[in-house]
């Protein structure tokens, strides 16, 4: 990761992640979204807002694991916008 750390922020990125709807995966999703937002290059305060928004969006699925079987997060960025899609 050291080489990636010194590179310029990404201008275009697509990421699709699907995990079982089990509470043990929640920290993984948070770390993944947090690291992705950092790599994109958003300033820290905006990045934290994005991570918190995604956290809030997936928490509903993890509150009742009997109802949902998986959680899917899709992140897509361009130079001017970011699209986030959470499905469960």
C-alpha positions in Angstrom: 0.0 0.0 0.0 3.0 2.4 0.4 3.0 3.1 -3.4 -0.7 3.8 -3.4 -0.3 6.2 -0.5 2.0 8.4 -2.5 -0.1 8.5 -5.7 -2.5 11.3 -6.6 -6.2 10.9 -5.7 -8.3 8.8 -8.0 -10.6 10.5 -10.4 -12.6 7.5 -11.4 -13.3 4.4 -9.3 -15.9 1.6 -9.3 -16.3 -0.7 -6.4 -18.9 -3.4 -5.8 -18.9 -5.4 -2.5 -21.4 -8.0 -1.3 -21.2 -9.6 2.2 -23.5 -11.8 4.2 -25.8 -9.8 6.5 -23.9 -10.8 9.7 -22.8 -8.3 12.3 -19.2 -9.5 12.1 -18.9 -7.9 8.6 -20.0 -4.4 9.7 -16.4 -3.4 10.7 -15.1 -4.7 7.4 -17.6 -2.6 5.4 -16.8 0.5 7.5 -13.0 0.1 6.9 -13.5 -0.6 3.3 -15.6 2.5 2.7 -13.3 4.6 4.8 -10.2 3.6 2.9 -12.0 4.0 -0.4 -13.0 7.5 0.4 -9.5 8.3 1.5 -8.1 7.0 -1.8 -10.6 9.0 -3.8 -9.1 12.1 -2.2 -12.0 13.8 -0.5 -11.1 16.2 2.3 -11.2 14.6 5.7 -14.5 16.1 6.9 -16.4 15.2 3.7 -14.9 11.8 3.7 -16.1 11.1 7.2 -19.6 12.3 6.3 -19.7 9.8 3.4 -18.5 7.0 5.7 -21.1 7.9 8.3 -23.9 8.0 5.7 -23.0 4.6 4.4 -22.8 3.2 7.9 -26.3 4.6 8.6 -27.6 3.1 5.4 -26.4 -0.4 6.2 -27.2 -0.5 9.9 -30.9 -1.3 9.2 -29.9 -4.6 7.6 -27.7 -5.6 10.5 -30.3 -4.7 13.1 -32.5 -7.6 12.0 -30.2 -10.3 10.5 -33.2 -12.7 10.2 -34.8 -10.5 7.5 -31.9 -9.8 5.1 -29.3 -12.3 3.7 -26.7 -9.9 2.2 -25.6 -6.3 2.0 -24.3 -4.8 -1.2 -22.4 -1.5 -1.5 -21.6 0.0 -4.9 -19.4 3.1 -5.1 -18.8 4.8 -8.4 -16.9 8.1 -8.9 -16.0 10.4 -11.6 -14.0 13.6 -11.5 -17.1 15.6 -10.4 -19.4 13.2 -8.4 -19.8 10.1 -6.4 -22.7 7.6 -6.5 -23.3 5.3 -3.6 -25.8 2.5 -3.7 -26.6 0.3 -0.8 -28.9 -2.7 -1.2 -30.1 -5.4 1.2 
